Amino acid sequence: MSNPLHQPNDHHDIERIAIELMPFESQIPISSGNASRLFASRLALFYGAVFALIGTHLPFFPLWLRSVGIDPSWIGIITAVPAVTRFTVLPWITGLAERRSALRRAMIVTAIMTTLGFSVVGTQTQPPLVFLAYVVAASMWTPMIPLTDAYALRGVALYGLNYGPLRLWGSAAFVVGALACGQLVDMIAGQHLIWVIAATAALGAALSFGLQPLGGSRKQPAAPRGASALLRDPSFLAIIVASALIQGSHAAYYTFASMTWQLAGHSGLTIAALWALGVIAEIVVFALSPRLKWQPAVLVVIGALSAVARWLITAQEPPVAMLAIVQLAHGLSFGITQVGTMGLMLRQVPVHFMVRGQGYLAACGGIVASSTSILSGVIFARHGQGVYYVMAAMALLGAAVMLAARRGKALSHEMERG
């Protein structure tokens, strides 16, 4: 029986999109320059709004929860909600958007509902009510990035663009949002912080209406059976598992880096500068990614091995000068892994299944990231910086998964040619 993902007339047929066979740009049709620039500029603005929301939410939301009198045990429960919605509600929403051929519409609806959700959260002070309102907000918010990435990859295929220069605006906006938070925390009362988050979400909702419809999205309806076949495709599974392991290896860094740097005696300004170095390196990699001529699978392996080196060095509790160099590796451990993963998604996943594919990618990443965060907390409590040895092992396993998939693909083609 033929695989429903790989039909003879589909230009994404696996025989022609295999990772090793052609350079990334060679499969992308070139369209109108004006339409391309319009698409890119509006998507860049929307990416900026989406990640500015993350940049304001990350430091503001726990502070707001504490300011309205919610105790730490409830704060822990409430802040865990987005990690859960990533592998529960998120795949359902991305699947629904794909079945209805309504990617842009789903982006608009989720942006509006996210704004409304955070606005309702801001009117509550009782922990159970805050929790319920936040469940609704997070259920709409967490699908926004995979929906936006799917929209971006469809535009990449349609207009002959590159993913990295589009995505870098999200990273830049994250930095701006986080820095703005640092200024505003001392200027406004804590109970008003939620309205900064809601206002940032509203900006994204307003910008979503400017997103261009992508022509031709209804020409190839996404059959649920075909989309579910992604999960029976070993190459696709290798992509999402490798990505989840490499990106998930950042869990200890995201959770404990600031704490350990502070305990080591570094000032708040130094800590902020170290975080900023990582994001700046990420932005540079996204900007330069069109010049990278390696295959996407190779980029993922480079990102994984960079993460291994980064975590092994971090485990040694290096001095601040070495930490600054290590932070620059974020451009590789995160940035180049992301670029390679999106390149593989564009090659491996038919465009009419891209929304579902991004949902599966996000869900797998959410499961690994949430599990790793819990595990890293247990390990950190007992072994401190030794937790980074586990993170290095995770990244190395991600590299092994990608190399095994790449080798298996090459052997498969050798057998077919023979």
C-alpha positions as CSV (number, residue, x, y, z in Angstrom):
1,M,0.0,0.0,0.0
2,S,1.4,3.4,-0.9
3,N,2.1,6.0,1.8
4,P,-0.5,8.7,1.5
5,L,2.1,11.3,2.2
6,H,4.1,10.4,-0.9
7,Q,1.9,10.4,-4.0
8,P,3.5,10.4,-7.4
9,N,2.3,13.8,-8.5
10,D,3.1,15.6,-5.2
11,H,6.1,17.9,-5.6
12,H,7.0,17.0,-2.1
13,D,7.3,13.4,-3.0
14,I,9.9,11.8,-0.8
15,E,12.0,10.7,-3.8
16,R,12.5,14.4,-4.7
17,I,12.7,16.0,-1.4
18,A,15.2,13.7,0.4
19,I,17.5,15.5,2.7
20,E,20.6,14.6,0.8
21,L,19.6,15.2,-2.8
22,M,19.3,19.0,-3.4
23,P,20.2,22.3,-1.9
24,F,17.5,24.0,0.1
25,E,17.0,26.9,-2.3
26,S,16.6,24.7,-5.4
27,Q,13.1,23.5,-4.6
28,I,11.6,27.0,-3.9
29,P,9.7,28.7,-6.7
30,I,10.4,32.4,-7.1
31,S,7.3,34.7,-7.2
32,S,6.6,38.4,-7.5
33,G,9.2,40.6,-5.7
34,N,6.6,43.1,-4.4
35,A,4.4,40.3,-3.0
36,S,7.5,38.7,-1.4
37,R,8.6,41.9,0.3
38,L,5.0,42.6,1.6
39,F,4.7,39.1,2.9
40,A,8.2,39.3,4.6
41,S,7.6,42.7,6.2
42,R,4.2,41.9,7.6
43,L,5.3,38.5,8.9
44,A,8.4,40.0,10.5
45,L,6.1,42.5,12.4
46,F,3.9,39.6,13.5
47,Y,6.9,37.5,14.6
48,G,8.1,40.5,16.6
49,A,4.7,40.9,18.4
50,V,4.6,37.1,19.2
51,F,8.0,37.1,20.7
52,A,7.6,40.5,22.4
53,L,4.7,38.9,24.2
54,I,7.0,36.1,25.4
55,G,9.6,38.7,26.4
56,T,7.0,40.6,28.6
57,H,5.3,37.5,29.9
58,L,8.4,35.7,31.1
59,P,9.5,38.2,33.7
60,F,6.2,40.0,34.3
61,F,3.7,37.2,34.9
62,P,5.2,35.6,38.0
63,L,5.7,39.0,39.5
64,W,2.0,39.9,38.8
65,L,0.9,36.6,40.4
66,R,2.8,37.4,43.6
67,S,1.6,41.0,43.6
68,V,-2.1,40.0,43.7
69,G,-1.4,37.7,46.7
70,I,-1.2,34.3,45.1
71,D,1.0,31.9,47.1
72,P,4.0,30.1,45.7
73,S,2.4,26.7,45.4
74,W,-0.4,28.1,43.2
75,I,2.2,30.1,41.2
76,G,4.0,26.8,40.4
77,I,0.8,25.2,39.3
78,I,-0.4,28.2,37.2
79,T,3.0,28.8,35.5
80,A,3.1,25.1,34.4
81,V,0.0,25.5,32.3
82,P,1.7,26.5,29.0
83,A,3.9,23.5,29.1
84,V,0.9,21.2,29.4
85,T,-1.1,22.9,26.7
86,R,1.8,22.5,24.2
87,F,1.2,18.8,24.0
88,T,-2.5,18.7,24.7
89,V,-4.5,21.5,23.2
90,L,-1.9,22.8,20.7
91,P,-1.9,19.7,18.4
92,W,-5.7,19.8,18.3
93,I,-5.8,23.5,17.3
94,T,-3.1,23.1,14.6
95,G,-4.9,20.0,13.3
96,L,-8.2,21.9,13.1
97,A,-6.5,24.8,11.2
98,E,-5.1,22.3,8.7
99,R,-8.3,20.4,8.2
100,R,-10.2,23.7,7.6
101,S,-7.4,25.1,5.3
102,A,-7.5,28.1,7.7
103,L,-4.0,28.8,8.7
104,R,-4.1,32.6,8.5
105,R,-7.6,32.6,10.1
106,A,-6.3,30.5,12.9
107,M,-3.4,32.9,13.6
108,I,-5.9,35.8,13.8
109,V,-8.3,33.9,16.0
110,T,-5.6,32.7,18.4
111,A,-4.1,36.2,18.6
112,I,-7.5,37.8,19.4
113,M,-8.4,35.0,22.0
114,T,-4.9,35.3,23.6
115,T,-5.6,39.1,24.1
116,L,-9.0,38.4,25.6
117,G,-7.6,35.5,27.7
118,F,-4.9,37.7,29.3
119,S,-7.4,40.5,29.8
120,V,-9.7,38.1,31.7
121,V,-6.8,36.8,33.8
122,G,-6.1,40.4,34.8
123,T,-9.6,40.8,36.3
124,Q,-9.1,37.8,38.7
125,T,-7.3,37.5,42.0
126,Q,-8.5,34.2,43.3
127,P,-6.1,31.4,42.5
128,P,-8.6,28.9,41.0
129,L,-10.2,31.6,38.8
130,V,-6.8,32.9,37.7
131,F,-5.8,29.3,36.9
132,L,-9.0,28.7,34.8
133,A,-8.6,32.0,32.9
134,Y,-4.9,31.3,32.3
135,V,-5.8,27.8,30.9
136,V,-7.9,29.5,28.3
137,A,-5.2,32.1,27.5
138,A,-2.4,29.6,27.3
139,S,-4.5,27.3,25.1
140,M,-4.8,30.0,22.5
141,W,-1.3,31.5,23.0
142,T,0.9,28.4,22.8
143,P,-0.3,27.4,19.2
144,M,0.7,30.8,17.9
145,I,4.4,30.0,17.3
146,P,3.8,26.7,15.4
147,L,1.0,28.3,13.4
148,T,3.4,31.2,12.6
149,D,6.2,28.9,11.7
150,A,3.9,26.9,9.4
151,Y,2.8,30.1,7.8
152,A,6.4,31.3,7.4
153,L,7.4,28.0,5.7
154,R,4.5,28.2,3.3
155,G,5.7,31.7,2.4
156,V,9.2,30.5,2.1
157,A,8.1,27.9,-0.4
158,L,5.8,30.3,-2.3
159,Y,8.1,33.4,-2.5
160,G,11.6,31.9,-2.4
161,L,12.5,33.5,0.9
162,N,14.7,32.2,3.7
163,Y,13.4,31.3,7.2
164,G,16.2,32.8,9.3
165,P,15.9,36.5,8.3
166,L,12.2,36.3,9.0
167,R,12.6,34.6,12.4
168,L,15.3,36.9,13.6
169,W,12.7,39.7,14.2
170,G,11.1,37.5,16.8
171,S,14.4,37.2,18.7
172,A,15.1,40.9,18.4
173,A,11.6,41.7,19.8
174,F,12.1,39.3,22.7
175,V,15.2,41.3,23.7
176,V,13.3,44.6,23.4
177,G,10.3,43.2,25.4
178,A,12.5,41.8,28.2
179,L,14.5,45.1,28.4
180,A,11.3,47.1,28.5
181,C,10.1,44.9,31.4
182,G,13.2,45.7,33.3
183,Q,12.5,49.4,33.1
184,L,8.7,49.1,33.8
185,V,9.0,46.9,36.8
186,D,10.3,49.9,38.9
187,M,7.8,52.3,37.3
188,I,4.4,50.7,37.7
189,A,2.6,48.9,40.5
190,G,2.9,45.1,40.4
191,Q,-0.9,44.5,40.1
192,H,-0.8,46.4,36.8
193,L,1.9,44.3,35.1
194,I,-0.7,42.0,33.6
195,W,-2.0,44.9,31.4
196,V,1.5,45.3,29.8
197,I,1.2,41.6,28.8
198,A,-2.4,42.1,27.5
199,A,-1.4,45.2,25.6
200,T,1.5,43.3,23.9
201,A,-0.9,40.6,23.0
202,A,-3.3,43.2,21.6
203,L,-0.5,44.5,19.4
204,G,-0.1,41.0,17.9
205,A,-3.9,40.7,17.4
206,A,-3.9,44.0,15.5
207,L,-0.9,43.0,13.3
208,S,-2.4,39.6,12.5
209,F,-5.0,41.3,10.3
210,G,-2.2,42.5,8.0
211,L,-0.9,39.0,7.3
212,Q,-1.3,38.1,3.6
213,P,-3.5,35.2,2.5
214,L,-1.3,32.6,0.9
215,G,-2.8,31.6,-2.4
216,G,-3.3,28.1,-3.3
217,S,-3.7,26.7,0.2
218,R,-7.0,25.1,-0.8
219,K,-5.7,23.3,-3.9
220,Q,-4.5,20.3,-1.8
221,P,-6.9,19.6,1.0
222,A,-5.2,18.0,4.0
223,A,-6.8,14.6,4.6
224,P,-6.7,13.6,8.2
225,R,-5.4,10.1,7.3
226,G,-2.5,11.6,5.3
227,A,-1.6,14.0,8.1
228,S,-1.6,11.2,10.7
229,A,0.8,9.3,8.5
230,L,3.4,11.8,9.4
231,L,3.7,10.0,12.7
232,R,4.4,6.7,10.9
233,D,7.2,8.3,8.9
234,P,10.6,7.5,10.5
235,S,12.3,10.5,8.9
236,F,9.7,12.9,10.3
237,L,9.9,11.3,13.7
238,A,13.7,11.6,13.6
239,I,13.3,15.3,12.9
240,I,11.0,16.1,15.8
241,V,12.8,13.8,18.3
242,A,16.2,15.2,17.5
243,S,14.9,18.8,17.7
244,A,13.2,18.1,21.0
245,L,16.3,16.5,22.5
246,I,18.7,19.3,21.4
247,Q,16.3,22.2,22.3
248,G,15.2,20.4,25.5
249,S,18.8,20.2,26.6
250,H,18.5,24.0,27.2
251,A,16.1,23.3,30.1
252,A,18.7,23.6,32.9
253,Y,20.1,26.7,31.4
254,Y,16.7,28.4,31.1
255,T,15.8,27.4,34.7
256,F,19.0,27.7,36.7
257,A,21.5,29.9,34.8
258,S,20.4,33.2,36.4
259,M,20.3,31.6,39.9
260,T,23.8,30.1,39.6
261,W,25.3,33.3,38.2
262,Q,23.8,35.3,41.0
263,L,25.1,32.8,43.6
264,A,28.6,33.1,41.9
265,G,28.5,36.8,42.8
266,H,27.7,38.2,39.3
267,S,25.7,41.5,39.3
268,G,22.2,41.8,37.8
269,L,23.7,43.8,35.0
270,T,26.3,41.1,34.2
271,I,23.5,38.5,34.2
272,A,21.4,40.5,31.9
273,A,24.4,41.0,29.6
274,L,25.1,37.3,29.5
275,W,21.5,36.6,28.5
276,A,21.6,39.3,25.9
277,L,24.8,37.9,24.4
278,G,23.0,34.6,23.7
279,V,20.0,36.2,22.0
280,I,22.3,38.5,19.9
281,A,24.3,35.5,18.7
282,E,21.0,33.8,17.8
283,I,19.9,36.9,15.8
284,V,23.3,36.9,13.9
285,V,22.9,33.2,13.0
286,F,19.3,33.8,11.7
287,A,20.6,36.8,9.7
288,L,23.5,34.8,8.1
289,S,21.6,31.6,7.6
290,P,20.9,32.2,3.9
291,R,24.6,32.0,3.3
292,L,25.0,28.6,5.0
293,K,25.3,26.0,2.3
294,W,25.3,22.9,4.4
295,Q,22.4,20.5,4.3
296,P,19.7,21.1,7.0
297,A,20.5,17.8,8.7
298,V,24.1,18.8,9.0
299,L,23.1,22.1,10.6
300,V,21.1,20.2,13.2
301,V,24.1,18.0,14.0
302,I,26.3,21.1,14.3
303,G,23.8,22.6,16.6
304,A,23.7,19.5,18.7
305,L,27.5,19.1,19.0
306,S,27.7,22.8,19.9
307,A,25.2,22.2,22.7
308,V,27.3,19.3,23.9
309,A,30.4,21.5,24.1
310,R,28.5,24.4,25.7
311,W,27.0,22.3,28.5
312,L,30.3,20.5,29.3
313,I,32.0,23.8,29.7
314,T,29.1,25.3,31.7
315,A,29.3,22.3,34.1
316,Q,32.8,23.5,35.1
317,E,31.5,26.8,36.5
318,P,33.8,28.9,34.3
319,P,34.7,32.5,35.0
320,V,32.6,35.3,33.5
321,A,34.9,35.9,30.5
322,M,34.5,32.3,29.5
323,L,30.8,32.4,30.2
324,A,30.5,35.3,27.7
325,I,32.1,33.1,25.0
326,V,29.9,30.2,26.0
327,Q,26.8,32.3,25.7
328,L,27.7,33.2,22.1
329,A,27.3,29.4,21.4
330,H,23.6,29.9,21.9
331,G,23.6,31.0,18.2
332,L,24.6,27.5,17.4
333,S,23.0,25.3,20.1
334,F,19.6,27.0,19.6
335,G,19.7,29.2,16.5
336,I,21.4,26.9,13.9
337,T,19.4,23.9,15.3
338,Q,16.2,25.9,14.6
339,V,17.3,26.8,11.1
340,G,18.2,23.2,10.3
341,T,14.9,21.9,11.7
342,M,12.8,24.3,9.7
343,G,14.8,23.3,6.6
344,L,14.1,19.7,7.2
345,M,10.4,20.3,7.9
346,L,10.1,22.1,4.5
347,R,11.7,19.2,2.8
348,Q,10.1,16.3,4.6
349,V,6.5,17.6,5.2
350,P,4.2,18.3,2.3
351,V,3.1,21.9,2.3
352,H,-0.6,21.0,2.8
353,F,0.4,19.1,6.0
354,M,2.8,21.7,7.4
355,V,0.4,23.0,10.1
356,R,-0.1,19.5,11.5
357,G,3.6,18.9,11.2
358,Q,4.5,22.0,13.2
359,G,1.9,21.0,15.8
360,Y,3.6,17.6,16.2
361,L,7.0,19.3,16.4
362,A,5.8,21.7,19.1
363,A,4.0,18.9,21.1
364,C,7.1,16.7,21.1
365,G,9.2,19.6,22.2
366,G,6.8,20.4,24.9
367,I,6.8,16.9,26.3
368,V,10.6,16.7,26.4
369,A,11.1,20.3,27.7
370,S,8.6,19.9,30.5
371,S,9.9,16.5,31.5
372,T,13.5,17.8,31.4
373,S,12.7,20.8,33.5
374,I,11.3,18.6,36.2
375,L,14.2,16.2,36.0
376,S,16.8,19.0,35.9
377,G,15.3,20.4,39.1
378,V,15.8,17.1,40.9
379,I,19.4,16.7,39.6
380,F,20.3,20.3,40.3
381,A,19.1,20.0,43.9
382,R,21.6,17.1,44.4
383,H,24.4,17.8,42.0
384,G,24.3,21.5,41.2
385,Q,26.1,22.3,38.0
386,G,26.5,18.6,37.3
387,V,23.0,18.8,35.8
388,Y,24.7,20.1,32.6
389,Y,26.3,16.7,32.0
390,V,22.8,15.3,31.6
391,M,22.0,18.2,29.2
392,A,25.1,17.4,27.2
393,A,24.1,13.7,27.0
394,M,20.6,14.8,25.7
395,A,22.1,17.0,23.0
396,L,24.5,14.2,22.0
397,L,21.6,11.8,21.7
398,G,19.9,14.3,19.5
399,A,22.9,14.4,17.2
400,A,22.9,10.5,17.1
401,V,19.2,10.4,16.1
402,M,19.8,12.8,13.3
403,L,23.0,11.1,12.0
404,A,21.2,7.7,12.2
405,A,18.2,9.1,10.2
406,R,20.6,10.7,7.6
407,R,22.6,7.5,7.2
408,G,19.4,5.4,6.9
409,K,18.1,7.8,4.2
410,A,21.4,7.5,2.3
411,L,21.3,3.7,2.5
412,S,17.7,3.6,1.4
413,H,18.6,5.6,-1.8
414,E,21.6,3.4,-2.4
415,M,19.4,0.3,-2.3
416,E,16.8,1.9,-4.6
417,R,19.5,2.9,-7.2
418,G,21.0,-0.6,-7.0
